[in-house]
Amino acid sequence: MSSEQPVLAVVIGRAGSRGLPGKNAIELAGRPMVCHTIEAARAAVTVDRIVVSTDGEAIAAAAEAMSVPVVRRPAELATDTAPVDATVRHAVVKVWGESGDTGRVSGGGSGSGGIIVILYANVPVRPPGLIDRAVTLLVQTGADSVQSYACVGKHHPLWMVALGADQRVTPFLDNAIDRRQDLPRLLISDGGVIAVTRSSLLSAPPDGAPHDFLGADRRGLENAPGEVIDVDTAHDLTVAEAMLQRTVAGGVG
């Protein structure tokens, strides 16, 4: 399936990281971590073009070795407080320009059309077909964005507590639920994919709420817990390595 609109995958990865220094270029299953996300984007039949946004030389070198163009990120967009949407907008404007010319004429012209797939470089494990599922749902529903989620399971806000300086436990939310089966089913973003229309991304006010760029009509896809590995710690890295090695051993991907 190929969307009538051009689809640009923007892989984002900073050089810096507090939890796991240099994580986006760290070797994982024989390759820099960012390479696994690039491979996922390449495997998506809906994606027309891929670009990597980074301030890191090692990340850029890994992308260029795979013949993927790199958008060099300015310093103000390379901090750990820089908004994701500002980083992606910078890359989109660099690739498609301020005018919105995506390089493909469809219907009445390119205009502000186009779909942006946002992929985190530190997510080396995704279920096959996830990117295509997100783009397809975005197109079929006419939504502003589609994001992937996983069930929180027993790590539920109704069972969360605050631990005071005196080790006193205070429930985050008062409730009488003591069985997992009785917890209301909630999901959390798993970092696997975000697909958003170009118009929604670019129309979000710079001083608005953090997720304004996702638009008013937001849809979601659910992944099983553990299908997506978002690497932030050494433990995450170990899990991702094991899953990728198992995939290779099984002849998948």
N, C-alpha and C positions, 0 to 999 in steps of 0.2 A: 504494500500500500504506500502510495506517495501522496503527500498533501499537495493541493493545488497552490497553496501558499509556500513561499520559500521558507525553509527551516534552517536556522543557524544554531548550532550547538556551541555554547560558550563554556569552556572548562576553566574554572577559576581556582587558583592556588597561590597563596602567598609564600614567600621564602621563610618568613618567620612563623613560629608557633611556640606558645608557652608550654603546653602540655608535653609535646613530643617535638623537640627542635628539628627543623628541616624535614618534617614528615612527608611533605608532598614530593620530595625527591629521594626519599629513603628507599633503599632496595627492598623489594617485596616480590617473592617468587621469581627472583632473577632479573627484575626490571624496576626502574624507578616507579614509585607509586602512581604518579600521574599517568603513566602509560596504560594502566589498566582502565582508567576512565576514558582515555582516548579510544581504546579498543572497543569499549561499550558503545561509544558514539558512532564509530565506524560500522559496527554491526547493525545499527538502526537503519532500516530502509527508508524511514521518513526524513532522515537528516540529509540535507544537501551540502552543508559546509560546516567545518569545525575550526574553531580558533581557541587558543589558550591565552588567558589573561594572567600575567604574573609579573612580579618584580624580581624573581629569582633566576639567577644564571643557570643553575643546574636544572631547574624545571624547564626553562626555555630550551636548553640544549637537548633535553630528552624529547621535547615536543618536535623540535626541528629535525632531530634524527629520525622521527617518524613522518617527516614531510608535512607537519602541521604548522601553519603560520602562528606567530606569537604577537600578541598585543602587549607592549611594554607598559606596565601600570605605573602611573606617577606615584610619588612618595605619599601623597595625601590619601591615596586609595589603597595603600599597602599596610595600613595600621590594623590592629586587631579591633578597632572601633569603627572602621570604615564600613558603611552600609553595603550590603550585597548588591542592591539594585543600582547604586551609584557606580560600582565596579563594572557591572554588566552593561549599563548604559554607555559607559566609556568605550567598552569593547565594541558594542553594536554600532556606535557612531563612527568609530575608526574603520569598521568593515563596510558598513552600508552608507555611511555619510549622514550629514545633518538632514538632507532632503528626503531620506527614506528610500532612496533608490537601491533596491535589493538585487538588482542585476537580472531579475526575471520579470517579464511582462505577463500578467495573468488577469484576465477580465478587463477591467478599465484601467489597468496600469498598476505600478507597484505602490505608489502613495505611501501610506503609513502601514501597509500590510506587512505580513511576515510573522513567523513564530520563532520565539527564542526558547531554546532548551538550556536550562542552567544546570550544570553538572559540577559537583565539588570534586576537586582532585584527590581529596583524602577519603573518598568512598570507592575503594577498589573492588568491592563485591556488590553486585546488583543481580537480581534475577534476570534471565534472558527475556528480551522483549519488553522490558519495562519502559524504555524510552518511547518505543513505538506505541505502546498502550496509552501513554500520556498524551502524545501528539494526536492520536486518533480520537481520544475522548474530547480533547480540546476542540478539534474540528467538528466532530459530530454534534456536540452540545452547543457550540457557539459561545462557550464560556470565556472568561477573561484569563483564567489560569487553571492548571491542574497540578496537584502536588501529591507525592506519595507518602503514605502513613503506615504505621504498624500499631497493633493493639498494645496498650500499656500493660495489660495483664494484671498481675498482683502488685505491680509498682504503680499503684493508683493513688491519686491525691486524697481520696477518702481514708487511706491507710497511712498517709505520710504524717510525720511529726517534726516538731522543732525541738532541738536539744539545747537547753540553756547552759550558761556558764557553770551552774551548779549540777549539771547533768540531769536536771529535771526535764521530763518528757511532757510536751504539750501537743495535743492533736492539732494538726493543721486545720481540719474541719471536723467539728463535732458530729458524730454519727453513731449509730448502733449496729453497723454492719460487721459481722464477724465471719461471714462465709464468702469466699472468693466468688462463688456463683451468684451472689446477690449484689455484687458491685455493678453499677451501670457501666456499660461498655464504652470505653473511651479510647481514642487513638492519638498518636503523637507523630509529628513529622519525622521521617527516618532518614532524610537527606538523600534518598535515592534519585529523585528527579523533580525538577520544577519545569513545567512548560507554560509559557505565558505569551500572550499576544504582544506584538511589538507596540501597538497603540497603548495598551495598558501599562507596559513598562515605561514608555517615554512620557506618558501623561501624568504619572504620579508626581505630586508636588514635592520638591526637595526638602521642605520643612514639615512634611506630613507624618503620619504614623509609620512605624517601621515596615509594615507589610502592605502599604497602600498600593504598591506596584502590582500586587496580585489581583487588583480590581475588585469589583462588586460581586461578580458571579464566579465563585471559587468552587472547583470540583476536586474530588480526591480519589486516589486509587489506594487499595490496601495490599500491603505485602505481609507475608507471614513473619512473625518475630524471628530475627536472625537471618533473613534473606538479604538484608542490606547491612553491610558493616561500615560504619562511620568511624574512621581511625582517629582517635584523639589521645590514646594512651598506649603504653607498651603492651598492655594486655590486649587491646583491640588489634594491635599489629600482629600479635601471636595468633589470634583467632583468624584474622584475615589470611595470614600465611597458610594456616592449616586448611582453610576452605579452598584457597586457590590451588594448593598442591593436590587436594582431593579432586578438584575439577579436572586438573591436568591428567591425573592418574585415571580418571574415569572417561577421558577422551571427550570432554564437553568443552565447547568454546574454542 
